[in-house]
Protein backbone atom coordinates (compact mmCIF):
# COMPACT_ATOMS: atom_id res chain seq x y z
CA UNK A 1 0.00 0.00 0.00
CA UNK A 2 1.35 3.41 -0.98
CA UNK A 3 2.08 6.06 1.62
CA UNK A 4 0.77 9.56 1.01
CA UNK A 5 1.46 12.89 2.64
CA UNK A 6 -0.17 16.28 2.16
CA UNK A 7 2.37 17.37 -0.46
CA UNK A 8 2.04 14.25 -2.62
CA UNK A 9 -1.78 14.36 -2.50
CA UNK A 10 -1.73 18.07 -3.32
CA UNK A 11 0.54 17.42 -6.31
CA UNK A 12 -1.76 14.69 -7.64
CA UNK A 13 -4.83 16.94 -7.31
CA UNK A 14 -3.09 19.89 -8.94
CA UNK A 15 -1.83 17.84 -11.90
CA UNK A 16 -5.34 16.45 -12.38
CA UNK A 17 -6.92 19.92 -12.36
CA UNK A 18 -4.72 20.81 -15.33
CA UNK A 19 -5.34 17.45 -17.02
CA UNK A 20 -9.13 17.77 -16.83
CA UNK A 21 -9.03 21.46 -17.78
CA UNK A 22 -7.15 20.52 -20.95
CA UNK A 23 -9.56 17.65 -21.63
CA UNK A 24 -12.43 20.17 -21.39
CA UNK A 25 -10.42 22.38 -23.76
CA UNK A 26 -10.87 25.49 -21.62
CA UNK A 27 -8.42 28.19 -20.59
CA UNK A 28 -7.35 28.92 -17.04
CA UNK A 29 -9.52 32.04 -17.17
CA UNK A 30 -12.56 30.05 -18.27
CA UNK A 31 -12.02 27.59 -15.42
CA UNK A 32 -11.58 30.47 -12.98
CA UNK A 33 -14.81 32.06 -14.20
CA UNK A 34 -16.72 28.78 -13.84
CA UNK A 35 -15.43 28.38 -10.28
CA UNK A 36 -15.69 31.97 -9.12
CA UNK A 37 -11.92 32.02 -8.58
CA UNK A 38 -9.20 34.22 -10.03
CA UNK A 39 -7.00 33.42 -13.00
CA UNK A 40 -4.00 33.88 -10.69
CA UNK A 41 -5.31 31.24 -8.30
CA UNK A 42 -5.76 28.69 -11.10
CA UNK A 43 -2.32 29.57 -12.51
CA UNK A 44 -0.70 29.11 -9.10
CA UNK A 45 -2.66 25.91 -8.48
CA UNK A 46 -1.43 24.36 -11.72
CA UNK A 47 2.13 25.56 -11.15
CA UNK A 48 3.89 22.93 -9.10
CA UNK A 49 6.54 25.50 -8.13
CA UNK A 50 4.13 27.26 -5.77
CA UNK A 51 2.84 25.50 -2.65
CA UNK A 52 -0.92 25.77 -3.02
CA UNK A 53 -3.33 23.16 -1.69
CA UNK A 54 -7.00 23.68 -2.58
CA UNK A 55 -9.59 23.56 0.18
CA UNK A 56 -12.45 21.06 0.06
CA UNK A 57 -14.76 23.90 -0.99
CA UNK A 58 -12.43 24.74 -3.89
CA UNK A 59 -12.18 21.06 -4.87
CA UNK A 60 -15.99 20.95 -5.06
CA UNK A 61 -16.04 24.06 -7.25
CA UNK A 62 -13.37 22.62 -9.54
CA UNK A 63 -15.21 19.30 -9.87
CA UNK A 64 -18.48 21.04 -10.71
CA UNK A 65 -16.75 23.28 -13.26
CA UNK A 66 -14.95 20.35 -14.88
CA UNK A 67 -17.94 17.97 -14.70
CA UNK A 68 -15.93 15.34 -12.84
CA UNK A 69 -16.29 13.44 -9.58
CA UNK A 70 -14.06 14.40 -6.62
CA UNK A 71 -12.29 11.05 -6.71
CA UNK A 72 -11.13 11.84 -10.26
CA UNK A 73 -8.88 14.56 -8.85
CA UNK A 74 -7.21 12.12 -6.46
CA UNK A 75 -6.32 9.41 -8.99
CA UNK A 76 -2.70 9.02 -10.01
Residue pairs with C-beta under 8 A, 6 or more apart in sequence:
6 53
7 51
9 74
10 51
10 52
10 53
10 54
11 48
12 73
12 74
12 75
12 76
13 53
13 54
13 59
13 73
13 74
14 45
14 46
14 48
14 52
14 54
15 48
16 72
16 73
16 74
16 75
17 31
17 42
17 45
17 46
17 54
17 62
17 66
17 73
18 46
20 66
20 68
20 72
20 73
21 28
21 31
21 42
21 46
21 66
24 31
24 66
24 67
26 34
28 39
28 42
28 43
28 46
29 39
29 42
31 37
31 42
31 62
31 65
31 66
32 38
32 39
32 41
32 42
34 64
34 65
35 42
35 58
35 61
35 62
35 64
35 65
36 61
37 58
37 61
41 52
44 50
44 52
45 52
45 54
54 62
59 70
59 73
60 70
62 73
63 69
63 70
63 72
63 73
